[in-house]
Amino acid sequence: MTRILVIEDDADLQRMLALSLGREGWDVHYAYRGPEGFEKAVALLPQIILCDMMLPGYGGVELIRRLKANAATRDVPIIVMTAYFGSASLVESEIRKLGIIEYLRKPFKLVDLVRLLRALIDALPAPSAALPIVRRGCIRLDPASRGVWVEDRLVATLPPTRFAVLRALVENAGPVDSLRLMKKVWRRDDCKGNLEKTIERLREDLGEASRRLRTTAEGYEVDA
């Protein structure tokens, strides 16, 4: 089933899209704010995103920039929906520079949106095997997006090395000594400075959840 994420703050339009797209048999999810849209895109990994431009939190342009900068979402096709007028051609030119596939000016006909979605779905590559989620306690790691969830809340999307360190800790129920971490992540045992700097940055990324990442006598451990 094709998963579609609709990021739109107009509740009436959301309901209308839910009915219309649901009738097509598509799996439709919703977000009403820019930050919520980014979190759900990373968590759900939809096949297609419908995105309004004027969103609370931060607007569509900033949201699209973040989606395109994230390894897990950068290739997801995005259909922009906007009610911009006046300088609409300039706005359209700017958002197309971000790699947008399609652009719909509001108000649009639902039949045209459905036809566009069908064409995009037909052009999607065949799905590849999903990477297994890593879980321990209340912590969940998604290797595909390098997302980190704590108690079902997305707390960070990590660069590869920091994700590899955290994964090594989460997969081990107890302390992991520094030597073992260095060999697992860097394939060497003489880069303690790299490990310490990575742990420091990882704590910054995790924010309040960093309290779960503890230093031990021999290395580090995660309290899940």
C-alpha beads as a LAMMPS data file, in Angstrom:
LAMMPS data file: protein, C-alpha beads

224 atoms
223 bonds

1 atom types
1 bond types

-500.0 500.0 xlo xhi
-500.0 500.0 ylo yhi
-500.0 500.0 zlo zhi

Masses

1 110.0

Atoms # bond

1 1 1 0.000 0.000 0.000
2 1 1 1.384 3.403 -0.986
3 1 1 2.053 5.615 2.039
4 1 1 1.318 9.326 1.543
5 1 1 2.062 12.072 4.076
6 1 1 -0.071 15.234 3.811
7 1 1 1.471 18.269 5.555
8 1 1 -1.255 20.914 5.616
9 1 1 -2.591 23.156 8.399
10 1 1 -6.092 23.563 6.917
11 1 1 -8.214 20.998 8.782
12 1 1 -11.034 21.102 6.201
13 1 1 -8.627 20.395 3.342
14 1 1 -7.018 17.605 5.377
15 1 1 -10.410 15.934 5.857
16 1 1 -11.240 16.255 2.172
17 1 1 -7.897 14.774 1.157
18 1 1 -8.281 11.970 3.709
19 1 1 -11.579 10.911 2.150
20 1 1 -10.474 11.244 -1.456
21 1 1 -7.066 9.589 -1.122
22 1 1 -8.388 6.938 1.240
23 1 1 -10.917 5.866 -1.398
24 1 1 -7.994 5.122 -3.698
25 1 1 -6.700 2.601 -1.170
26 1 1 -3.669 4.667 -0.173
27 1 1 -2.296 4.812 3.379
28 1 1 -2.711 8.496 4.285
29 1 1 -0.993 10.205 7.246
30 1 1 -1.258 13.805 8.390
31 1 1 0.750 16.641 9.890
32 1 1 -0.357 20.206 10.567
33 1 1 2.938 21.986 11.373
34 1 1 6.377 22.157 9.771
35 1 1 8.288 20.439 12.634
36 1 1 5.592 17.761 12.948
37 1 1 5.773 17.167 9.201
38 1 1 9.531 16.619 9.332
39 1 1 9.299 14.214 12.283
40 1 1 6.546 12.179 10.647
41 1 1 8.372 12.071 7.307
42 1 1 11.473 10.644 9.014
43 1 1 9.417 8.240 11.139
44 1 1 7.040 6.982 8.445
45 1 1 9.248 7.208 5.332
46 1 1 6.290 7.868 2.987
47 1 1 6.484 7.173 -0.744
48 1 1 5.074 10.647 -1.551
49 1 1 4.698 13.900 0.433
50 1 1 2.061 16.580 -0.171
51 1 1 3.295 19.811 1.372
52 1 1 1.656 23.193 1.906
53 1 1 3.926 26.241 1.845
54 1 1 2.374 28.331 4.624
55 1 1 2.767 26.184 7.732
56 1 1 3.062 27.067 11.424
57 1 1 6.318 26.246 13.210
58 1 1 8.332 26.825 10.089
59 1 1 7.156 27.137 6.511
60 1 1 7.207 24.786 3.576
61 1 1 10.472 26.040 2.076
62 1 1 12.379 25.377 5.311
63 1 1 10.639 22.021 5.725
64 1 1 11.604 20.949 2.209
65 1 1 15.207 22.033 2.789
66 1 1 15.326 19.806 5.870
67 1 1 13.742 16.881 4.056
68 1 1 16.250 17.201 1.211
69 1 1 19.158 17.392 3.674
70 1 1 18.091 14.176 5.425
71 1 1 19.459 10.958 3.920
72 1 1 16.242 9.033 4.566
73 1 1 13.869 11.563 2.964
74 1 1 15.922 13.389 0.325
75 1 1 14.617 11.249 -2.549
76 1 1 10.937 11.205 -1.550
77 1 1 8.837 12.914 -4.268
78 1 1 7.199 16.107 -2.971
79 1 1 4.090 17.770 -4.374
80 1 1 3.854 21.394 -3.264
81 1 1 0.376 22.815 -2.632
82 1 1 0.225 26.585 -2.238
83 1 1 -2.167 29.526 -2.325
84 1 1 0.607 32.034 -3.032
85 1 1 -0.479 34.705 -5.476
86 1 1 0.974 37.862 -6.992
87 1 1 4.611 36.774 -7.123
88 1 1 3.581 33.137 -7.520
89 1 1 5.854 32.566 -10.506
90 1 1 8.867 33.678 -8.439
91 1 1 7.824 31.426 -5.542
92 1 1 7.345 28.510 -7.919
93 1 1 10.800 29.075 -9.412
94 1 1 12.410 29.122 -5.968
95 1 1 10.787 25.946 -4.690
96 1 1 11.541 24.058 -7.888
97 1 1 15.230 24.740 -7.185
98 1 1 14.806 22.538 -4.098
99 1 1 14.079 19.523 -6.273
100 1 1 10.283 19.543 -6.145
101 1 1 8.681 17.217 -8.665
102 1 1 5.242 18.849 -8.908
103 1 1 3.586 22.121 -7.966
104 1 1 -0.176 22.639 -7.468
105 1 1 -1.732 26.085 -7.159
106 1 1 -4.701 26.214 -4.778
107 1 1 -7.572 25.740 -5.353
108 1 1 -6.974 22.567 -7.352
109 1 1 -9.295 19.798 -8.510
110 1 1 -9.102 16.552 -6.573
111 1 1 -9.320 14.575 -9.805
112 1 1 -6.147 16.329 -11.009
113 1 1 -4.340 15.536 -7.735
114 1 1 -5.354 11.869 -7.894
115 1 1 -4.220 11.640 -11.516
116 1 1 -0.867 13.198 -10.569
117 1 1 -0.417 10.844 -7.613
118 1 1 -1.150 7.802 -9.765
119 1 1 1.497 8.891 -12.266
120 1 1 4.075 9.386 -9.520
121 1 1 3.233 6.049 -7.904
122 1 1 3.631 4.272 -11.244
123 1 1 7.101 5.824 -11.555
124 1 1 8.277 4.840 -8.062
125 1 1 11.136 2.311 -7.917
126 1 1 10.396 -1.158 -6.620
127 1 1 10.653 -1.241 -2.811
128 1 1 13.867 -2.655 -1.364
129 1 1 14.110 -4.828 1.715
130 1 1 13.698 -2.724 4.848
131 1 1 16.525 -2.597 7.364
132 1 1 15.433 -4.070 10.709
133 1 1 14.626 -1.671 13.539
134 1 1 16.933 -1.878 16.574
135 1 1 15.011 -1.914 19.875
136 1 1 15.915 -2.115 23.536
137 1 1 13.623 -0.946 26.299
138 1 1 12.098 2.400 25.375
139 1 1 14.764 3.147 22.746
140 1 1 14.209 2.508 19.053
141 1 1 16.764 3.075 16.283
142 1 1 15.938 3.123 12.563
143 1 1 19.050 2.318 10.477
144 1 1 17.357 3.533 7.263
145 1 1 16.840 7.097 8.511
146 1 1 19.327 6.988 11.407
147 1 1 16.467 8.237 13.565
148 1 1 16.443 7.811 17.354
149 1 1 13.183 7.411 19.270
150 1 1 12.900 7.441 23.047
151 1 1 9.495 6.533 24.498
152 1 1 7.975 6.854 20.977
153 1 1 9.311 10.389 20.495
154 1 1 11.820 11.219 17.765
155 1 1 14.725 12.896 19.578
156 1 1 17.422 12.989 16.887
157 1 1 18.468 12.066 13.370
158 1 1 22.165 11.268 13.559
159 1 1 25.158 11.367 11.225
160 1 1 26.529 7.900 10.368
161 1 1 29.381 7.664 12.907
162 1 1 27.328 8.881 15.861
163 1 1 24.524 6.518 14.904
164 1 1 27.000 3.605 14.707
165 1 1 28.300 4.356 18.216
166 1 1 24.802 4.639 19.670
167 1 1 23.690 1.470 17.923
168 1 1 26.650 -0.458 19.326
169 1 1 25.682 0.704 22.823
170 1 1 21.954 0.011 22.416
171 1 1 22.588 -3.478 21.047
172 1 1 24.608 -4.342 24.154
173 1 1 22.715 -4.821 27.421
174 1 1 25.372 -3.339 29.695
175 1 1 28.617 -1.341 29.519
176 1 1 30.768 -1.434 26.377
177 1 1 34.467 -0.733 26.848
178 1 1 36.112 1.955 24.741
179 1 1 38.445 -0.444 22.961
180 1 1 35.555 -2.551 21.726
181 1 1 33.666 0.550 20.530
182 1 1 36.664 1.865 18.616
183 1 1 37.233 -1.479 16.887
184 1 1 33.554 -1.815 15.985
185 1 1 33.027 1.703 14.632
186 1 1 36.461 2.825 13.375
187 1 1 38.023 -0.629 12.804
188 1 1 41.025 0.470 14.892
189 1 1 41.881 0.815 18.578
190 1 1 44.020 3.979 18.675
191 1 1 41.382 6.697 18.172
192 1 1 40.166 7.432 21.688
193 1 1 40.019 11.142 20.883
194 1 1 37.591 10.440 18.030
195 1 1 35.422 8.333 20.331
196 1 1 35.338 10.958 23.081
197 1 1 34.454 13.712 20.591
198 1 1 31.738 11.533 19.052
199 1 1 30.230 10.826 22.483
200 1 1 30.286 14.561 23.262
201 1 1 28.455 15.393 20.011
202 1 1 26.063 12.483 20.512
203 1 1 25.033 13.857 23.907
204 1 1 24.362 17.227 22.285
205 1 1 22.212 15.552 19.617
206 1 1 20.174 13.584 22.154
207 1 1 19.313 16.614 24.296
208 1 1 17.343 15.603 27.389
209 1 1 17.684 11.938 26.426
210 1 1 21.469 12.226 26.832
211 1 1 21.038 11.342 30.520
212 1 1 20.606 7.757 29.317
213 1 1 24.131 7.751 27.866
214 1 1 26.494 7.144 30.782
215 1 1 30.267 7.012 31.145
216 1 1 31.558 3.909 32.952
217 1 1 34.971 2.951 34.306
218 1 1 35.899 1.199 31.058
219 1 1 33.724 2.935 28.469
220 1 1 30.037 3.781 28.028
221 1 1 26.552 2.337 28.377
222 1 1 22.973 3.236 27.494
223 1 1 20.148 3.001 30.016
224 1 1 17.156 1.831 27.986

Bonds

1 1 1 2
2 1 2 3
3 1 3 4
4 1 4 5
5 1 5 6
6 1 6 7
7 1 7 8
8 1 8 9
9 1 9 10
10 1 10 11
11 1 11 12
12 1 12 13
13 1 13 14
14 1 14 15
15 1 15 16
16 1 16 17
17 1 17 18
18 1 18 19
19 1 19 20
20 1 20 21
21 1 21 22
22 1 22 23
23 1 23 24
24 1 24 25
25 1 25 26
26 1 26 27
27 1 27 28
28 1 28 29
29 1 29 30
30 1 30 31
31 1 31 32
32 1 32 33
33 1 33 34
34 1 34 35
35 1 35 36
36 1 36 37
37 1 37 38
38 1 38 39
39 1 39 40
40 1 40 41
41 1 41 42
42 1 42 43
43 1 43 44
44 1 44 45
45 1 45 46
46 1 46 47
47 1 47 48
48 1 48 49
49 1 49 50
50 1 50 51
51 1 51 52
52 1 52 53
53 1 53 54
54 1 54 55
55 1 55 56
56 1 56 57
57 1 57 58
58 1 58 59
59 1 59 60
60 1 60 61
61 1 61 62
62 1 62 63
63 1 63 64
64 1 64 65
65 1 65 66
66 1 66 67
67 1 67 68
68 1 68 69
69 1 69 70
70 1 70 71
71 1 71 72
72 1 72 73
73 1 73 74
74 1 74 75
75 1 75 76
76 1 76 77
77 1 77 78
78 1 78 79
79 1 79 80
80 1 80 81
81 1 81 82
82 1 82 83
83 1 83 84
84 1 84 85
85 1 85 86
86 1 86 87
87 1 87 88
88 1 88 89
89 1 89 90
90 1 90 91
91 1 91 92
92 1 92 93
93 1 93 94
94 1 94 95
95 1 95 96
96 1 96 97
97 1 97 98
98 1 98 99
99 1 99 100
100 1 100 101
101 1 101 102
102 1 102 103
103 1 103 104
104 1 104 105
105 1 105 106
106 1 106 107
107 1 107 108
108 1 108 109
109 1 109 110
110 1 110 111
111 1 111 112
112 1 112 113
113 1 113 114
114 1 114 115
115 1 115 116
116 1 116 117
117 1 117 118
118 1 118 119
119 1 119 120
120 1 120 121
121 1 121 122
122 1 122 123
123 1 123 124
124 1 124 125
125 1 125 126
126 1 126 127
127 1 127 128
128 1 128 129
129 1 129 130
130 1 130 131
131 1 131 132
132 1 132 133
133 1 133 134
134 1 134 135
135 1 135 136
136 1 136 137
137 1 137 138
138 1 138 139
139 1 139 140
140 1 140 141
141 1 141 142
142 1 142 143
143 1 143 144
144 1 144 145
145 1 145 146
146 1 146 147
147 1 147 148
148 1 148 149
149 1 149 150
150 1 150 151
151 1 151 152
152 1 152 153
153 1 153 154
154 1 154 155
155 1 155 156
156 1 156 157
157 1 157 158
158 1 158 159
159 1 159 160
160 1 160 161
161 1 161 162
162 1 162 163
163 1 163 164
164 1 164 165
165 1 165 166
166 1 166 167
167 1 167 168
168 1 168 169
169 1 169 170
170 1 170 171
171 1 171 172
172 1 172 173
173 1 173 174
174 1 174 175
175 1 175 176
176 1 176 177
177 1 177 178
178 1 178 179
179 1 179 180
180 1 180 181
181 1 181 182
182 1 182 183
183 1 183 184
184 1 184 185
185 1 185 186
186 1 186 187
187 1 187 188
188 1 188 189
189 1 189 190
190 1 190 191
191 1 191 192
192 1 192 193
193 1 193 194
194 1 194 195
195 1 195 196
196 1 196 197
197 1 197 198
198 1 198 199
199 1 199 200
200 1 200 201
201 1 201 202
202 1 202 203
203 1 203 204
204 1 204 205
205 1 205 206
206 1 206 207
207 1 207 208
208 1 208 209
209 1 209 210
210 1 210 211
211 1 211 212
212 1 212 213
213 1 213 214
214 1 214 215
215 1 215 216
216 1 216 217
217 1 217 218
218 1 218 219
219 1 219 220
220 1 220 221
221 1 221 222
222 1 222 223
223 1 223 224
